[in-house]
């Protein structure tokens, strides 16, 4: 899985190598709802380079269900926005045993493989519902960790009120939607989509999915959501299955 991760990262880096970096101007923001423009000003993207890719280091904890124990995790992620690609490698320990996993979203297709001891597959998920779910994740990452990418013409915006918008994100044949909530400062405070699926055993269940933000911090010159949860809203009640803290973000990585 680590070899596959490295291979996919190198492929993406090679594809964007040598391309010029343009700066984001006020003109790039004009088609966006006012509150999204305010968010981009708050995060500090205006005057900085348009984002072609990013590398993110995350840590936190995850669990497989509301009654399961938490696992501490460390993760490294590369995302490419010219041809939407997300490569996510995770390390954890479960009952003292090493767990490794890869999420790969590329060419509108997604896989998730988790192995115990590097040998035994405990999750091997793929297919149309994974493709749709990871399209939601791709767009969520853009909103939360790469706000400069929200000028992308593949996003169609609808203003709900002063602090809420609806967005549709299209990647090839996949279109997903989300409601995004901001506060008066211009901070994104929640993202919710009904187009994602929870994996329960070998079955997928479509549920509302949200990522409420706890706080912000300046990371490499950008004001970004630093700590957020990932929450499934089951009929019997919502539960957080992941808590992530961003440790580092780099944009337009070349190596």
Residue frames as qw, qx, qy, qz and C-alpha x, y, z in Angstrom:
[[0.000, 0.884, 0.467, 0.000, 0.00, 0.00, 0.00],
 [0.289, -0.793, 0.115, 0.524, 2.84, 2.41, 0.76],
 [0.390, -0.110, 0.621, 0.670, 4.40, 1.59, -2.62],
 [0.187, 0.632, 0.672, 0.338, 1.07, 2.28, -4.30],
 [0.164, -0.912, -0.241, 0.287, 0.78, 5.55, -2.39],
 [0.349, -0.587, 0.344, 0.645, 4.25, 6.66, -3.51],
 [0.359, 0.180, 0.713, 0.575, 3.58, 5.62, -7.10],
 [0.103, 0.791, 0.580, 0.167, 0.35, 7.61, -7.31],
 [0.233, -0.875, -0.046, 0.422, 1.98, 10.67, -5.75],
 [0.386, -0.355, 0.510, 0.681, 4.86, 10.56, -8.23],
 [0.296, 0.451, 0.716, 0.443, 2.39, 10.22, -11.11],
 [0.018, -0.913, -0.405, 0.040, 0.52, 13.32, -9.99],
 [0.336, -0.760, 0.167, 0.531, 3.69, 15.33, -9.42],
 [0.419, -0.067, 0.626, 0.653, 4.99, 14.43, -12.86],
 [0.234, 0.661, 0.658, 0.274, 1.70, 15.48, -14.48],
 [0.058, -0.969, -0.235, 0.037, 1.77, 19.00, -13.04],
 [0.629, -0.401, 0.167, 0.645, 5.53, 19.51, -13.26],
 [0.361, 0.029, 0.369, 0.856, 6.62, 22.69, -15.04],
 [0.001, -0.739, -0.567, -0.364, 3.22, 24.36, -15.10],
 [0.137, 0.360, -0.178, 0.905, 3.16, 28.06, -14.23],
 [0.232, -0.520, -0.711, 0.413, 1.54, 29.23, -11.02],
 [0.022, -0.589, -0.267, -0.762, -0.93, 32.10, -11.41],
 [0.044, -0.036, -0.571, 0.819, -2.04, 34.35, -8.56],
 [0.065, -0.638, -0.767, -0.010, -5.61, 34.54, -7.28],
 [0.041, 0.140, 0.020, 0.989, -7.18, 37.96, -7.81],
 [0.352, 0.264, 0.475, -0.762, -10.45, 39.57, -6.75],
 [0.548, 0.293, -0.395, -0.677, -11.75, 38.85, -10.25],
 [0.347, 0.090, -0.931, -0.069, -11.44, 35.11, -9.61],
 [0.000, 0.215, 0.816, -0.537, -13.88, 35.46, -6.68],
 [0.296, 0.079, -0.046, -0.951, -16.60, 37.51, -8.38],
 [0.577, -0.097, -0.618, -0.525, -18.83, 34.57, -9.32],
 [0.384, -0.138, -0.849, 0.337, -18.93, 33.22, -5.73],
 [0.403, -0.782, -0.447, -0.163, -21.62, 33.91, -3.10],
 [0.041, -0.848, 0.233, -0.474, -20.65, 36.79, -0.81],
 [0.724, -0.603, 0.294, -0.161, -20.09, 34.56, 2.22],
 [0.936, 0.088, 0.134, 0.312, -17.75, 32.27, 0.23],
 [0.420, 0.726, -0.116, 0.533, -15.81, 35.34, -0.90],
 [0.385, -0.802, 0.262, -0.374, -15.57, 36.38, 2.75],
 [0.928, -0.299, 0.214, 0.064, -14.27, 32.93, 3.67],
 [0.809, 0.366, 0.031, 0.458, -11.56, 33.12, 1.01],
 [0.102, 0.808, -0.208, 0.542, -10.52, 36.54, 2.28],
 [0.670, -0.659, 0.239, -0.244, -10.50, 35.22, 5.86],
 [0.953, -0.110, 0.181, 0.216, -8.30, 32.26, 4.96],
 [0.237, -0.774, 0.340, 0.479, -5.96, 34.56, 3.04],
 [0.738, 0.205, 0.556, 0.323, -5.98, 33.10, -0.47],
 [0.402, 0.899, 0.160, 0.063, -6.22, 36.38, -2.42],
 [0.078, 0.907, -0.415, -0.006, -2.83, 37.34, -3.80],
 [0.511, -0.412, 0.752, 0.063, -1.46, 33.84, -3.31],
 [0.134, 0.259, -0.824, -0.486, -0.89, 31.16, -5.93],
 [0.829, 0.027, -0.154, -0.537, -3.73, 29.13, -7.37],
 [0.524, -0.391, 0.740, -0.160, -3.50, 25.66, -5.87],
 [0.624, 0.344, -0.600, -0.364, -2.69, 22.73, -8.13],
 [0.760, -0.117, -0.635, 0.074, -1.96, 20.22, -5.38],
 [0.370, -0.721, 0.349, -0.470, -1.42, 19.90, -1.65],
 [0.599, 0.053, -0.755, 0.261, 0.31, 17.69, 0.89],
 [0.525, -0.619, 0.083, -0.578, -1.31, 17.36, 4.32],
 [0.364, 0.103, -0.847, 0.373, -0.12, 15.75, 7.55],
 [0.608, -0.472, -0.122, -0.626, -2.94, 14.78, 9.93],
 [0.240, 0.050, -0.903, 0.353, -3.29, 13.07, 13.26],
 [0.563, -0.246, 0.074, -0.786, -6.22, 12.20, 15.45],
 [0.298, -0.053, 0.923, -0.238, -8.34, 9.16, 16.18],
 [0.551, 0.058, -0.494, -0.670, -10.94, 6.96, 14.47],
 [0.424, -0.021, 0.841, -0.335, -13.40, 4.21, 15.30],
 [0.055, -0.080, -0.862, -0.497, -15.54, 1.82, 13.28],
 [0.367, -0.566, -0.625, -0.392, -18.81, 2.53, 15.08],
 [0.316, -0.714, 0.104, -0.616, -20.35, 4.29, 18.08],
 [0.854, -0.486, 0.099, -0.159, -19.68, 1.29, 20.37],
 [0.885, 0.207, -0.154, 0.388, -16.10, 0.63, 19.25],
 [0.560, -0.635, 0.012, 0.532, -12.88, 1.84, 20.86],
 [0.283, 0.937, -0.148, -0.144, -10.95, 4.76, 19.39],
 [0.852, 0.034, 0.140, 0.503, -7.67, 4.19, 17.53],
 [0.146, -0.809, 0.183, 0.540, -5.00, 6.88, 17.39],
 [0.758, 0.494, 0.334, 0.263, -4.02, 7.61, 13.80],
 [0.184, -0.620, 0.310, 0.697, -1.41, 9.39, 11.73],
 [0.661, 0.565, 0.485, 0.093, -2.04, 10.16, 8.07],
 [0.188, -0.418, 0.384, 0.801, -0.34, 11.65, 5.05],
 [0.525, 0.642, 0.551, -0.087, -2.35, 12.88, 2.09],
 [0.150, -0.230, 0.415, 0.868, -1.65, 14.29, -1.35],
 [0.453, 0.663, 0.556, -0.217, -4.43, 15.82, -3.42],
 [0.237, -0.080, 0.490, 0.835, -4.27, 17.00, -7.03],
 [0.315, 0.586, 0.448, -0.598, -6.88, 19.37, -8.38],
 [0.238, 0.406, -0.519, -0.713, -6.19, 19.48, -12.14],
 [0.635, -0.053, -0.690, -0.343, -7.45, 15.90, -12.50],
 [0.576, -0.570, 0.254, -0.528, -9.16, 15.37, -9.12],
 [0.759, 0.114, -0.615, 0.181, -7.05, 12.84, -7.24],
 [0.489, -0.695, 0.326, -0.415, -6.78, 12.05, -3.53],
 [0.749, 0.162, -0.611, 0.199, -4.14, 9.69, -2.14],
 [0.490, -0.664, 0.260, -0.501, -4.45, 9.06, 1.60],
 [0.673, 0.122, -0.696, 0.219, -2.22, 6.77, 3.68],
 [0.556, -0.657, 0.128, -0.493, -3.07, 6.04, 7.30],
 [0.479, 0.184, -0.786, 0.345, -1.18, 4.39, 10.15],
 [0.602, -0.517, 0.125, -0.596, -2.85, 3.21, 13.37],
 [0.159, 0.183, -0.937, 0.252, -2.77, 0.54, 16.05],
 [0.726, -0.284, -0.183, -0.599, -5.71, -1.65, 17.04],
 [0.909, -0.401, 0.048, -0.100, -5.38, -3.69, 20.24],
 [0.511, -0.656, 0.480, 0.281, -1.63, -3.17, 19.99],
 [0.684, 0.161, 0.593, 0.393, -1.43, -4.46, 16.41],
 [0.065, -0.382, 0.286, 0.876, -0.36, -2.23, 13.49],
 [0.496, 0.643, 0.579, -0.077, -3.05, -1.20, 11.03],
 [0.162, -0.316, 0.386, 0.851, -2.28, 0.39, 7.65],
 [0.452, 0.628, 0.621, -0.121, -4.69, 1.72, 5.08],
 [0.170, -0.123, 0.402, 0.891, -4.92, 3.52, 1.77],
 [0.427, 0.710, 0.457, -0.322, -7.72, 5.57, 0.23],
 [0.271, -0.152, 0.525, 0.792, -7.26, 6.27, -3.46],
 [0.424, 0.733, 0.432, -0.309, -9.58, 8.48, -5.52],
 [0.148, -0.440, 0.547, 0.697, -8.54, 8.81, -9.15],
 [0.161, -0.001, -0.738, -0.655, -10.26, 8.93, -12.55],
 [0.597, -0.235, -0.095, -0.761, -13.64, 9.22, -10.73],
 [0.845, -0.149, -0.509, -0.073, -13.00, 5.84, -9.05],
 [0.287, -0.682, 0.481, -0.470, -12.23, 5.11, -5.42],
 [0.791, -0.083, -0.600, 0.086, -10.86, 2.27, -3.31],
 [0.379, -0.703, 0.420, -0.431, -10.26, 1.86, 0.43],
 [0.843, 0.050, -0.524, 0.111, -8.05, -0.96, 1.66],
 [0.404, -0.718, 0.422, -0.378, -7.21, -1.55, 5.35],
 [0.803, 0.147, -0.569, 0.101, -4.79, -4.26, 6.48],
 [0.685, -0.685, 0.208, -0.136, -3.89, -5.67, 9.87],
 [0.718, -0.422, 0.457, 0.313, -0.19, -6.47, 10.34],
 [0.139, 0.614, -0.506, -0.590, 0.31, -5.39, 6.73],
 [0.044, -0.112, 0.960, 0.253, -1.04, -8.78, 5.64],
 [0.074, 0.421, 0.902, -0.065, -4.69, -9.37, 6.45],
 [0.126, -0.301, -0.315, -0.891, -7.34, -7.30, 4.70],
 [0.027, 0.396, 0.754, -0.523, -10.02, -6.14, 7.10],
 [0.385, 0.728, 0.267, -0.500, -11.54, -3.69, 4.59],
 [0.291, -0.058, 0.644, 0.706, -11.54, -3.79, 0.80],
 [0.311, 0.697, 0.510, -0.397, -14.17, -1.33, -0.42],
 [0.089, -0.213, 0.503, 0.833, -14.74, -0.20, -3.99],
 [0.149, 0.505, 0.820, 0.225, -17.53, 0.32, -6.50],
 [0.036, 0.643, 0.369, 0.670, -20.07, 3.06, -7.37],
 [0.466, -0.839, -0.270, -0.077, -20.98, 3.95, -3.78],
 [0.663, -0.437, 0.041, 0.607, -17.29, 4.37, -2.89],
 [0.393, 0.318, 0.325, 0.799, -16.81, 6.50, -6.01],
 [0.172, -0.785, -0.340, -0.488, -19.64, 8.79, -4.95],
 [0.635, -0.725, -0.193, 0.184, -18.56, 8.90, -1.30],
 [0.642, -0.282, 0.115, 0.704, -15.00, 9.86, -2.13],
 [0.219, 0.558, 0.324, 0.732, -16.20, 12.56, -4.52],
 [0.405, -0.861, -0.234, -0.201, -17.86, 14.09, -1.44],
 [0.726, -0.533, 0.010, 0.434, -14.60, 13.71, 0.49],
 [0.549, 0.219, 0.238, 0.771, -12.64, 15.33, -2.33],
 [0.019, -0.734, -0.266, -0.624, -14.92, 18.37, -2.29],
 [0.607, -0.775, -0.175, 0.023, -14.86, 18.51, 1.51],
 [0.726, -0.255, 0.068, 0.636, -11.05, 18.60, 1.45],
 [0.321, 0.475, 0.253, 0.779, -11.19, 21.47, -1.02],
 [0.303, -0.821, -0.250, -0.413, -13.49, 23.42, 1.29],
 [0.709, -0.699, -0.052, 0.075, -11.59, 22.68, 4.50],
 [0.725, -0.427, 0.256, 0.477, -7.93, 22.39, 3.53],
 [0.401, 0.020, 0.450, 0.797, -7.54, 24.03, 0.11],
 [0.216, 0.734, 0.468, -0.443, -10.00, 26.96, 0.05],
 [0.025, 0.540, -0.398, -0.741, -8.18, 28.51, -2.90],
 [0.088, 0.047, 0.899, 0.425, -9.65, 25.73, -5.06],
 [0.239, 0.564, 0.702, -0.362, -13.22, 26.94, -4.45],
 [0.259, 0.604, -0.184, -0.731, -12.90, 29.20, -7.49],
 [0.214, -0.059, 0.908, 0.355, -13.05, 25.98, -9.57],
 [0.464, 0.131, -0.268, -0.834, -15.69, 26.18, -12.31],
 [0.418, -0.100, -0.889, -0.160, -16.71, 22.57, -11.56],
 [0.107, -0.359, -0.726, 0.576, -18.50, 23.93, -8.48],
 [0.157, -0.534, -0.450, -0.698, -21.99, 25.42, -8.89],
 [0.140, -0.102, -0.594, 0.786, -23.09, 27.65, -6.02],
 [0.284, -0.640, -0.527, -0.481, -26.50, 28.60, -4.64],
 [0.018, 0.255, -0.463, 0.849, -26.90, 31.18, -1.89],
 [0.347, -0.495, -0.797, 0.012, -29.38, 30.03, 0.79],
 [0.268, -0.938, -0.216, -0.025, -29.06, 33.01, 3.15],
 [0.037, 0.935, -0.324, 0.143, -26.31, 35.25, 4.52],
 [0.345, -0.616, 0.700, -0.108, -24.43, 32.39, 6.22],
 [0.695, 0.017, 0.718, -0.025, -25.42, 29.26, 4.25],
 [0.419, 0.514, -0.478, -0.575, -24.81, 28.09, 0.71],
 [0.899, 0.110, 0.419, -0.064, -25.50, 24.96, -1.30],
 [0.098, 0.667, -0.615, -0.409, -22.90, 23.66, -3.70],
 [0.950, 0.226, 0.205, -0.073, -22.77, 21.02, -6.40],
 [0.175, -0.674, 0.645, 0.314, -19.37, 19.63, -7.32],
 [0.903, 0.387, 0.074, -0.169, -18.96, 17.71, -10.57],
 [0.234, -0.569, 0.731, 0.293, -16.04, 15.49, -11.50],
 [0.083, 0.089, -0.890, -0.440, -16.69, 13.84, -14.85],
 [0.456, -0.326, -0.681, -0.471, -19.84, 11.76, -14.45],
 [0.442, -0.426, -0.681, 0.400, -20.04, 12.27, -10.69],
 [0.101, -0.557, -0.010, -0.824, -22.03, 15.15, -9.18],
 [0.448, -0.417, -0.697, 0.374, -22.48, 15.52, -5.43],
 [0.130, -0.758, -0.140, -0.624, -24.04, 18.26, -3.33],
 [0.497, -0.250, -0.572, 0.603, -23.45, 19.78, 0.09],
 [0.201, -0.918, -0.212, -0.270, -24.74, 22.50, 2.37],
 [0.590, 0.112, -0.323, 0.732, -21.97, 24.67, 3.82],
 [0.340, -0.887, -0.308, -0.055, -22.41, 26.89, 6.86],
 [0.454, 0.360, -0.246, 0.777, -20.26, 29.89, 7.85],
 [0.323, -0.694, -0.473, 0.436, -20.27, 32.31, 10.77],
 [0.114, 0.977, 0.156, -0.087, -20.22, 36.10, 10.80],
 [0.368, -0.709, 0.427, 0.424, -16.40, 36.19, 10.77],
 [0.587, 0.605, -0.420, -0.337, -16.39, 34.29, 7.51],
 [0.190, -0.369, 0.908, -0.061, -15.24, 31.01, 9.02],
 [0.679, -0.018, -0.621, -0.392, -16.57, 27.76, 7.57],
 [0.397, -0.370, 0.635, -0.550, -18.12, 26.01, 10.57],
 [0.645, 0.055, 0.737, -0.193, -19.90, 22.98, 9.07],
 [0.353, 0.319, -0.660, -0.582, -20.27, 20.98, 5.88],
 [0.585, 0.071, 0.738, -0.330, -23.05, 18.44, 5.41],
 [0.394, 0.285, -0.632, -0.603, -23.83, 16.16, 2.48],
 [0.805, 0.017, 0.407, -0.432, -26.42, 13.45, 1.95],
 [0.769, 0.527, -0.299, -0.203, -24.40, 11.80, -0.81],
 [0.141, 0.538, -0.810, 0.187, -21.99, 9.75, 1.28],
 [0.877, -0.164, -0.385, -0.237, -22.21, 6.14, 2.50],
 [0.432, -0.608, 0.606, -0.274, -21.18, 4.54, 5.79],
 [0.600, 0.238, -0.759, -0.088, -19.51, 1.14, 5.51],
 [0.654, -0.380, 0.459, -0.467, -21.04, -1.32, 8.02],
 [0.772, -0.070, 0.630, 0.054, -19.37, -4.68, 7.70],
 [0.376, 0.044, 0.689, 0.618, -19.74, -5.40, 3.99],
 [0.156, 0.748, 0.625, 0.160, -22.78, -3.18, 3.49],
 [0.187, 0.108, 0.021, 0.976, -23.03, 0.50, 2.59],
 [0.065, -0.735, -0.649, 0.185, -25.70, 2.73, 4.13],
 [0.219, 0.522, 0.172, 0.806, -26.40, 6.18, 2.70],
 [0.404, -0.705, -0.467, 0.349, -26.47, 8.75, 5.52],
 [0.069, 0.969, -0.039, 0.233, -26.06, 12.48, 6.06],
 [0.799, -0.093, -0.139, 0.578, -22.37, 13.16, 6.73],
 [0.015, -0.979, -0.024, -0.203, -20.92, 16.30, 8.28],
 [0.707, 0.094, -0.272, 0.646, -17.58, 17.77, 9.34],
 [0.272, -0.945, -0.156, -0.097, -18.13, 20.36, 12.12],
 [0.524, 0.492, -0.314, 0.620, -15.08, 22.55, 12.76],
 [0.608, -0.622, -0.381, 0.313, -13.79, 23.16, 16.31],
 [0.267, -0.839, 0.071, 0.469, -11.13, 25.79, 15.76],
 [0.626, 0.754, -0.026, 0.198, -8.85, 27.57, 13.30],
 [0.599, -0.611, 0.226, 0.465, -5.12, 28.22, 13.21],
 [0.358, 0.834, -0.333, -0.256, -2.56, 29.84, 10.95],
 [0.839, -0.113, 0.482, 0.224, -0.78, 27.10, 9.02],
 [0.543, 0.034, 0.461, 0.701, 1.96, 28.12, 6.57],
 [0.025, -0.123, 0.156, 0.980, 0.48, 31.56, 6.13],
 [0.392, -0.300, -0.591, -0.637, -3.12, 30.40, 5.72],
 [0.401, -0.142, 0.551, -0.718, -5.92, 30.59, 8.28],
 [0.521, 0.027, -0.764, -0.380, -7.44, 27.10, 8.12],
 [0.836, -0.391, -0.002, -0.385, -9.77, 24.80, 10.07],
 [0.090, 0.568, -0.792, 0.205, -7.30, 23.00, 12.33],
 [0.142, -0.015, 0.938, -0.317, -9.53, 20.56, 14.21],
 [0.621, 0.058, -0.194, -0.757, -12.70, 18.94, 12.85],
 [0.553, -0.024, 0.798, -0.237, -14.82, 15.84, 13.31],
 [0.349, 0.060, -0.717, -0.601, -16.33, 13.48, 10.75],
 [0.407, 0.076, 0.652, -0.635, -19.88, 12.60, 11.76],
 [0.205, -0.209, -0.839, -0.459, -22.51, 10.17, 10.46],
 [0.429, -0.059, 0.276, -0.858, -26.11, 11.06, 11.25],
 [0.164, -0.148, -0.969, -0.107, -27.84, 7.74, 11.88],
 [0.434, -0.536, -0.467, -0.553, -31.55, 7.54, 12.57],
 [0.689, -0.554, -0.437, 0.166, -30.86, 6.67, 16.22],
 [0.331, -0.910, 0.040, 0.246, -28.51, 9.64, 16.57],
 [0.499, 0.794, -0.308, 0.160, -25.34, 11.23, 15.24],
 [0.801, -0.511, 0.174, 0.258, -21.90, 9.94, 16.16],
 [0.179, 0.860, -0.458, -0.138, -18.37, 11.07, 15.39],
 [0.988, 0.025, 0.082, 0.127, -16.23, 8.32, 13.89],
 [0.710, 0.226, -0.033, 0.666, -13.14, 10.46, 13.27],
 [0.216, -0.953, -0.046, 0.207, -11.40, 13.44, 14.83],
 [0.744, 0.357, 0.074, 0.559, -8.67, 15.06, 12.76],
 [0.249, -0.882, 0.055, 0.396, -6.09, 17.71, 13.60],
 [0.673, 0.690, -0.039, 0.264, -4.10, 19.27, 10.75],
 [0.679, -0.545, 0.104, 0.480, -0.40, 19.40, 11.58],
 [0.217, -0.463, 0.415, 0.753, 0.92, 20.74, 8.28],
 [0.631, 0.658, 0.408, -0.049, -0.25, 21.76, 4.82],
 [0.253, -0.438, 0.447, 0.738, 1.93, 22.55, 1.80],
 [0.621, 0.670, 0.289, -0.287, 0.58, 23.73, -1.55],
 [0.602, 0.761, -0.231, -0.071, 1.97, 23.33, -5.07],
 [0.666, -0.496, 0.538, 0.143, 4.41, 20.66, -3.95],
 [0.555, 0.671, -0.414, -0.265, 6.95, 19.74, -6.63],
 [0.340, 0.390, -0.848, 0.114, 8.85, 16.87, -5.02]]
